[in-house]
Amino acid sequence: MQRIRDRIEAHRNQIGGATEPSEQCRTCKGTGKISRKYSEGVAVISLGDERLAPQRTVIYIIIAVVVFLATTISCVIFLYPRPVTGISRTLQILEAKIARNETKLTLGITVQAHNMNFLASHVDAVVTSVQFQNRQVGTNDTTYETNRPSIKARGNTWLNYTVSTIYGRESGSQDIYTYCCVVRWSLNFKVLVASKFSYFLSTSIEYNDDKYLFANCAGVRRESDGTCYLNLIGTE
């Protein structure tokens, strides 16, 4: 047995020991060799030594899981799409030519676009329709191909639209003449707003709203021929 060990040792000296001086490893019972220039800075530690075992592994895993969950929950809270609403707020008569048999009105509608998200959104399209006495009398379809109005995060944007309407004797012209030219009261319209918005990563959000709004007839002047006029636009 000793002879076999001597042969192995001689073979090792021929392969590794001939090229660079070496010495027996001090802590491996003579079964290995290291270079002399590293002999003062190399130590052999047993694999079972506690110093080689991972330290605070459970704590690091808990911290990593907590950070991951916090990041995921934050992304869901801040990026999850919330509603973007478009609601009509005011209705105003901008231009009027009122006669008993035919009436032309230009109505100004103010729409409040409210963004409930934590990132800005944009207005893609707004369709406003006006009904009088359960009849649709006018509509405005606005689609923004470029220069889309933006709505800041958790903020509002006010949008203004005009709707031109025409009424005949059968569609309410006589009633409008009575309300605006005779008693100088207000006209009650039903305004419908269909809005389309885009959000983070081109997420599309649609919102529909309808409500009744009053348009004040104050300022309408009556001419000698009985026709009533109002012009707030500045054009004749």
Summary of the structure (lengths in Angstrom):
residues: 236
radius of gyration: 42.1
end to end distance: 121.7
largest distance: 137.3
contacts: 632
relative contact order: 0.16
helix: 25%
strand: 44%
